[in-house]
Amino acid sequence: MFSRSERLRYLLSLVPGKKRLGMYRFLPVFFCIGGVMEWIMINVRMGKETFYDVYRRKQSERQYARRIEEDLNVPEK
């Protein structure tokens, strides 16, 4: 197990910018990963829908259900 830790430490030491950025040198990598994930969620279709199509549909369904519930809870005069 100790050798794995040393291997990992060695691999992490290969990332440039240790002196200047310290532990924040990995931030650009994660920023790029987040950007790629966002691009995939917007542009890649699974079947006929993207992630945001599903999100918008679910949001409108919740809004419709809330309006129906509010209409049913209105006291009659």
Residue, then its C-alpha position, 0 to 999 in steps of 0.5 A: m500500500f505504501s508503494r501506491s502512495e509513493r506512485l501517486r505522489y510521483l504522478l502528482s509531482l509531474v503536474p507543473g506549477k507546484k512552486r507558483l500555484g501550490m495545490y491550486r495547480f489542479l484547478p484548471v484541470f477541474f475547470c476544463i472537466g466542468g466545462v466539458m461536462e456542461w457542453i455534453m449536458i447541453n449538446v449530447r442527445m441521449g435518445k431524443e433529449t438532452f439533459y436540459d430538455v429533461y430539466r425544463r420538462k420536469q420543471s414545467e411539470r412541477q409548476y403545472a402540478r403546483r398550479i393545480e394544487e393551488d386551484l384545488n386549495v382555494p376556498e369557495k365562497 
